[in-house]
């Protein structure tokens, strides 16, 4: 759990730095062409909010419900922006990747024990992002049924 808390602190305290690294990636990635024309100053705050919300629900007793709540709003904003579902999902994948890239760059898991604890943290993070992908997709499908022309 110590490694999870380290990662949680890192994510909460460095959300903007992580978001800025993510933006550099998402606006150039061939799998996210919709993002290429978006204003970085607009999507950085969205990513910061995402990371901060994730850090809040990371240790929740019922993380799925907490994730469904914040991802419902996040997904609706992406949907209303016109971001295709497959690109929104890949942007989330990149967000997950940038948490770990940032942690690795900061070398927060140095000792062997910390590296083993980091594996537990990785497992927890993957679970959170599984919930996120499901909640994002669920909300998009609901919104597409209501607004079939978007």
C-alpha positions as CSV (number, residue, x, y, z in Angstrom):
1,X,0.0,0.0,0.0
2,X,3.0,2.3,0.6
3,X,3.8,2.3,-3.1
4,X,0.2,3.0,-4.0
5,X,0.3,6.0,-1.7
6,X,3.5,7.2,-3.3
7,X,1.9,7.0,-6.7
8,X,-1.3,8.6,-5.4
9,X,0.8,11.5,-3.9
10,X,2.8,11.8,-7.1
11,X,-0.4,12.0,-9.2
12,X,-2.2,14.4,-7.0
13,X,0.8,16.7,-6.5
14,X,2.0,16.7,-10.1
15,X,-1.2,16.5,-12.0
16,X,-0.4,19.5,-14.2
17,X,3.1,18.2,-15.0
18,X,1.8,14.8,-15.9
19,X,-1.0,16.4,-18.0
20,X,1.5,18.6,-19.9
21,X,3.5,15.5,-20.8
22,X,0.3,13.7,-21.8
23,X,-0.8,16.6,-24.0
24,X,2.5,16.6,-25.9
25,X,1.8,12.9,-26.7
26,X,-2.0,13.0,-27.5
27,X,-1.7,16.0,-29.9
28,X,0.8,14.1,-32.0
29,X,-0.3,10.5,-31.7
30,X,-1.6,9.0,-34.9
31,X,-4.4,7.2,-32.9
32,X,-5.8,10.5,-31.6
33,X,-6.1,12.7,-34.7
34,X,-9.1,14.6,-33.2
35,X,-6.9,15.9,-30.5
36,X,-4.3,17.3,-33.0
37,X,-6.4,20.4,-33.6
38,X,-7.5,21.1,-30.0
39,X,-6.2,24.0,-28.0
40,X,-3.6,22.6,-25.5
41,X,-4.7,25.2,-23.0
42,X,-8.2,23.8,-23.1
43,X,-7.3,20.1,-22.7
44,X,-4.6,20.4,-20.1
45,X,-7.1,21.5,-17.4
46,X,-9.3,18.6,-18.4
47,X,-6.4,16.2,-17.9
48,X,-5.4,17.8,-14.6
49,X,-9.0,17.4,-13.4
50,X,-8.9,13.8,-14.5
51,X,-5.7,13.0,-12.6
52,X,-6.9,14.9,-9.5
53,X,-10.3,13.0,-9.5
54,X,-8.5,9.7,-10.0
55,X,-6.2,10.4,-7.1
56,X,-9.3,11.1,-4.9
57,X,-11.0,7.8,-5.8
58,X,-7.9,5.6,-5.9
59,X,-8.3,4.4,-2.3
60,X,-12.1,4.6,-2.1
61,X,-13.9,1.7,-0.6
62,X,-16.1,1.5,-3.7
63,X,-13.9,2.9,-6.4
64,X,-16.2,1.7,-9.2
65,X,-19.1,3.9,-8.1
66,X,-16.8,6.9,-7.5
67,X,-15.2,6.4,-11.0
68,X,-18.7,6.0,-12.6
69,X,-19.6,9.4,-11.1
70,X,-16.6,11.4,-12.2
71,X,-16.2,9.5,-15.6
72,X,-19.9,10.2,-16.4
73,X,-19.2,13.9,-16.4
74,X,-15.8,13.5,-18.0
75,X,-17.2,11.3,-20.8
76,X,-20.1,13.7,-21.4
77,X,-17.6,16.6,-21.9
78,X,-15.6,14.5,-24.4
79,X,-18.7,13.4,-26.2
80,X,-20.1,17.0,-26.4
81,X,-16.7,18.1,-27.7
82,X,-17.2,15.6,-30.5
83,X,-14.3,13.3,-29.7
84,X,-14.9,9.9,-31.2
85,X,-15.1,7.0,-28.6
86,X,-12.1,5.1,-29.9
87,X,-9.9,8.3,-29.6
88,X,-11.3,9.1,-26.1
89,X,-10.4,5.6,-25.0
90,X,-6.9,5.8,-26.4
91,X,-6.4,9.2,-24.8
92,X,-7.3,7.5,-21.5
93,X,-4.7,4.8,-22.3
94,X,-2.1,7.5,-22.8
95,X,-3.1,9.1,-19.5
96,X,-2.4,5.9,-17.7
97,X,0.9,5.5,-19.5
98,X,2.0,9.0,-18.5
99,X,1.3,8.4,-14.8
100,X,3.9,5.5,-15.0
101,X,6.3,7.4,-17.2
102,X,6.3,10.3,-14.8
103,X,6.7,8.0,-11.8
104,X,9.6,6.2,-13.5
105,X,11.2,9.5,-14.4
106,X,10.9,10.6,-10.8
107,X,12.4,7.3,-9.6
108,X,10.0,6.9,-6.8
109,X,10.3,3.2,-6.7
110,X,14.0,2.7,-6.0
111,X,14.5,-0.3,-3.7
112,X,13.6,-3.9,-4.5
113,X,10.8,-3.7,-1.8
114,X,9.5,-0.6,-3.4
115,X,9.6,-2.2,-6.8
116,X,7.6,-5.1,-5.5
117,X,5.1,-2.7,-3.9
118,X,5.0,-0.8,-7.2
119,X,3.7,-4.0,-8.9
120,X,0.8,-3.9,-6.4
121,X,0.3,-0.3,-7.3
122,X,0.4,-1.1,-11.0
123,X,-2.3,-3.8,-10.5
124,X,-4.5,-1.3,-8.6
125,X,-4.0,1.3,-11.3
126,X,-4.9,-1.1,-14.1
127,X,-8.1,-2.0,-12.2
128,X,-9.0,1.7,-11.9
129,X,-8.4,2.2,-15.6
130,X,-10.5,-0.9,-16.4
131,X,-13.3,0.8,-14.5
132,X,-12.6,4.1,-16.3
133,X,-12.8,2.4,-19.7
134,X,-16.0,0.7,-18.9
135,X,-17.6,3.9,-17.4
136,X,-16.4,6.0,-20.4
137,X,-17.8,3.5,-22.9
138,X,-21.1,3.1,-21.0
139,X,-21.7,6.9,-20.9
140,X,-20.8,7.3,-24.5
141,X,-23.3,4.6,-25.6
142,X,-26.0,6.3,-23.5
143,X,-25.2,9.6,-25.0
144,X,-25.1,8.2,-28.6
145,X,-28.5,6.7,-28.1
146,X,-29.9,10.1,-27.0
147,X,-28.0,12.0,-29.8
148,X,-27.5,9.6,-32.7
149,X,-26.2,12.4,-35.0
150,X,-23.1,13.2,-32.9
